[in-house]
Amino acid sequence: MQETLEALYEHYNRPGCIYPDPLSFVYLYENRLDREVVGFIASALAYGRVQQIQSSVSRVLDQMGHSPSAFLTGTEPAEIRNIFQSFKHRFTTGAILSGLLEALGKIILEYGSLESCFLSHLDPGDENILPALCSFVSNVDIAAGARMPMFIPSPEDGSACKRLNLFLRWMVRRDNVDPGVWRNVSPSLLVIPLDTHMHRIALALGLTERKQADMRCAVEVTERFAAICPEDPVRYDFALTRLGIGNEAPPDEILECLKLDHYRRQ
């Protein structure tokens, strides 16, 4: 399987394959603080149709000017709420979004960056990023003054936390797709960003038999990938999630796509 996955990685892990993935917004900024802020916003809104995600993230960033991190730390909460009062992205209202943006601004002012906040919760003995992620989400909830379980879920609730793990993949990994904005978290600690699409692929590959795409399933799939690539268990996430996007490909079609010769012919 590793040879096949590497062929898939080489085929898809290149800059030309990023758009319209919401990760593309991160590359619009050079400053590291801006990149982590934009990454958090883009991943938080990464649910629904691709066109809707692109539109919603663009609307948010357009209001934040050339430096989203400076906007968050230099804009009064009342003004943020006023600017985004009419915002709507599926179940995310302007009030929910404003609470998140205010929280991110407070965290940056207190810790200097989102990375520094996350690192303050990371223990050298942790087997993965989940304990630190639980504490990080708690930090965001406290700064926002309310829990946002539908928008920013916690691993403690059993959710696969796909969007948070997606954000961490963007921030921690560094290759032709992931920018690796953060420098002090090991990719070996990451957990696969598991959604229904990735879950179907994992089932097709025999990486799990769990029928629910929850955190237990995400950890199980990650452990299977870690057996192949222990230093970078989410290495193949981007490439695998390019398969069958936009349709509900059955498992046998996914397996057919994963045949090594298919990518050798490209």
C-alpha angles and dihedrals in degrees: 000000000000092000091051093047091049090052089051090048092053090048098052108020098091133105093252091065097054101084127111089023108109087240085080089078092063090062091059089075133060102191113092094222090051091048094054092046092048090045092053093048094045093048093045090056094041097114129098128028117350093237091051092050092050091049095047096047091047091052091052096046093045088062093049098061129214094326116040092184091054089048091054095047096040103042124085115241092239091056092048090052090049094049094051101032093113096042117124131175110169104290094353110098129192090257092054093046092048090052090054094047092049090050093051090050092051092049093051091049091050101040104021094239143012088253092057090050092050092047091053087066098042115104119202089229096055114122092211141354096272099097091049091045091054091053092043091054088049088053090053092047092050092047090048092048092231142056116258102192095160092048103030106018124189125230086232088072092059095248117142086233090214096173095047091048088047090054090050091049090054093047100043107035122071124199138105091306109027113061097209096217092170118067104186106059119082117234087222089075097056124113122217114261095240121197131153092276094052089042091059090050092049090051091049091051093047092243091131141006094200112123096205122072095222134132093276088056092046091053092047092051090046091053090053091052089046089059086061099037111011095175092054114018095170093051093114099042098100094044094047094048090056087069116097096351110165095027140058098248111191118237095258091056091049090052090049090053089051095059107121095227090061090066095039088060094053 
